[in-house]
Amino acid sequence: MKDPPKTSFGLLRHTITEWNQSRRIQGQSDSPLTLTGETLALRWGRLLAGNIWSRILSSDLGRARKTTALINRTLNLPVTLDSRLREKDWGKWTGKTMPQLQTEFADLWAKQAPSEWDFCPPGGESFQCVWKRGREALSAASGSWPGEKILVVTHEGMIKSLIYHESTLSDFVKEGQRLMPYHLHRLTFLSGRLAIEHLNFLDLSPAVSSSARP
């Protein structure tokens, strides 16, 4: 039996929110896009119009949905929401800043670095769990729309989980190669395998840089 065609994904993080500016962890809670963030999303729509997309697959969290809606004023594509593309659930750490965590959860914070993939913040989930549900979402999309080119609006933690996990890296890893913020990244799904096609494929950085957290 002939294999299904390769499905391509362009992964994009939502634009700037109020909690990004205050450097608070959002997780699966939400904060509104800033005015700069809204302007940036509209600009992204114009920049992304140069690519041939068939549809948009978006996290169902508010900041991703709003980013999608603003981008889609230009692209005018069908949109599907998928809760599996949500940001990592940071549990009791949601809404905190990094200095707060280092003070209030000093012992747990020290344990995070050496076991980052399996580490769960209190009441939250691990990056392994984020990777698993993200991969399931892209696999399902590939099955529903084989061969299509799909724009995915999601979150920093989800993108890092999908790209840095060993099952997607294969022989692609090169010393010094890393994800750049506010860039579009291209992945493919074919014959049950998720693969990196092009990191940092398209630069969508704001004219004025802004600090961001997941």
C-alpha positions in Angstrom: 0.0 0.0 0.0 1.3 3.4 -0.9 2.4 5.6 2.0 0.5 8.8 2.7 2.2 12.0 1.5 4.3 14.1 3.8 2.5 16.7 6.0 4.4 19.9 6.7 4.0 22.0 9.8 5.1 25.6 10.5 5.4 26.1 14.2 4.9 29.5 15.6 4.7 30.8 19.2 1.9 33.2 20.2 2.8 36.9 20.3 3.5 39.1 23.3 1.2 39.1 26.3 1.0 41.2 29.5 2.5 38.4 31.6 5.3 38.1 29.1 6.2 41.7 29.8 6.1 41.2 33.6 8.1 37.9 33.2 5.5 35.7 34.9 5.0 32.1 34.0 1.6 31.7 32.2 1.4 28.0 31.7 -2.3 27.1 31.0 -3.6 30.3 32.5 -3.8 33.4 30.3 -3.2 37.1 30.0 -4.2 39.4 27.2 -2.0 40.3 24.2 -0.4 43.7 24.6 -1.1 46.3 22.0 2.4 45.6 20.6 1.6 42.0 20.5 -1.6 42.6 18.5 0.2 44.8 16.0 2.9 42.2 15.7 0.4 39.4 15.0 -1.2 41.5 12.2 2.3 41.9 10.7 2.9 38.2 10.9 -0.2 37.6 8.9 1.2 39.7 6.1 4.6 38.0 6.3 3.2 34.5 6.4 1.0 35.2 3.3 4.1 34.5 1.2 3.8 30.8 2.1 1.1 28.5 0.8 -0.8 27.3 3.9 -3.9 25.1 3.8 -5.1 25.7 7.3 -4.2 26.8 10.9 -4.0 24.4 13.8 -4.0 26.3 17.1 -3.8 25.8 20.8 -7.1 26.6 22.4 -5.6 28.9 25.0 -6.7 32.5 24.7 -3.4 34.0 23.7 -2.9 31.5 20.9 -6.5 31.9 19.7 -6.1 35.7 19.6 -2.8 35.5 17.8 -4.4 33.1 15.3 -7.4 35.4 14.7 -5.2 38.4 14.0 -2.9 36.4 11.7 -6.0 35.0 9.9 -7.3 38.5 9.0 -4.8 38.2 6.2 -4.6 34.5 5.6 -8.4 33.7 5.8 -7.8 30.0 6.4 -9.9 27.3 8.2 -8.9 27.1 11.9 -8.9 24.0 14.1 -8.3 24.3 17.9 -6.5 21.5 19.7 -6.1 21.4 23.5 -3.2 19.1 23.1 -1.2 22.0 21.8 -1.5 24.0 25.1 1.5 25.2 27.0 3.0 23.1 29.8 0.9 23.1 32.9 3.1 24.7 35.5 0.7 24.0 38.4 1.4 26.0 41.5 4.2 27.8 39.7 1.8 29.5 37.4 1.8 33.3 37.7 5.2 33.3 39.5 8.4 35.0 38.3 11.7 33.1 38.3 13.1 35.0 41.3 9.9 34.1 43.2 10.4 30.4 42.4 14.0 30.4 43.4 13.0 31.9 46.8 9.7 30.1 47.5 10.6 26.7 46.0 14.4 26.7 46.4 14.8 22.9 46.9 12.5 22.0 44.0 14.2 24.6 41.8 17.6 23.0 42.4 16.2 19.6 41.3 14.7 20.9 38.0 17.9 21.3 35.9 19.3 17.8 36.0 16.0 16.1 35.3 14.2 18.7 33.3 12.3 16.3 31.0 10.8 14.4 33.8 10.5 17.1 36.4 6.9 18.2 37.4 6.3 21.4 39.2 3.8 21.0 42.1 0.4 20.2 40.5 1.8 20.5 37.0 3.2 18.3 34.3 6.6 17.3 32.9 8.0 18.2 29.5 7.7 14.5 28.6 4.0 14.9 28.9 4.0 18.1 26.8 6.0 16.3 24.1 3.7 13.3 24.1 0.4 15.3 23.6 2.0 17.6 21.1 3.2 14.7 19.0 -0.2 13.2 19.2 -1.8 16.4 17.9 0.6 16.6 14.9 0.1 12.9 14.2 -3.6 13.3 14.2 -3.4 16.4 12.0 -1.2 14.5 9.6 -3.8 11.7 9.4 -6.7 14.2 8.9 -4.9 16.3 6.3 -2.2 14.3 4.7 0.2 16.2 2.4 -1.1 19.6 3.5 1.0 22.6 4.8 -0.3 23.5 8.2 0.5 26.6 10.3 0.6 25.7 14.0 0.1 28.5 16.6 1.2 27.2 20.0 3.6 28.0 22.9 7.3 28.1 23.6 7.3 25.1 25.9 5.4 23.0 23.3 7.8 24.0 20.5 10.9 23.3 22.6 9.5 19.9 23.6 8.7 18.8 20.0 12.1 20.0 18.6 14.5 19.1 21.4 13.1 15.6 22.2 15.4 12.9 21.1 12.9 11.2 18.9 12.7 14.2 16.7 16.4 15.2 16.7 17.9 12.1 15.0 21.1 13.1 13.3 20.0 16.7 13.1 21.7 17.9 16.3 24.6 20.3 15.6 26.7 22.0 18.2 25.5 25.6 18.8 22.2 25.1 17.0 19.2 26.5 19.0 15.7 27.9 18.6 15.6 31.6 18.1 12.6 33.5 19.6 9.8 34.7 17.4 10.8 32.5 14.4 8.8 30.1 12.4 10.1 26.5 12.6 9.3 23.8 10.0 8.6 20.1 10.9 7.3 17.2 8.9 5.3 14.1 9.7 5.7 11.0 7.4 5.1 7.3 8.0 4.7 7.8 11.8 7.9 9.9 12.2 8.1 13.5 13.2 11.2 15.2 11.8 12.8 18.6 11.8 12.9 20.2 8.4 14.2 23.7 9.1 14.8 25.5 12.4 14.5 29.3 12.5 13.1 29.2 9.0 11.4 32.6 9.0 12.3 35.6 11.3 9.2 37.2 12.7 10.9 39.1 15.5 9.4 42.4 16.7 11.2 45.6 15.8 11.7 46.2 19.5 12.7 43.1 21.5 10.5 42.0 24.4 11.3 39.6 27.2 9.1 36.5 27.2 8.2 33.5 29.3 6.2 30.4 28.4 
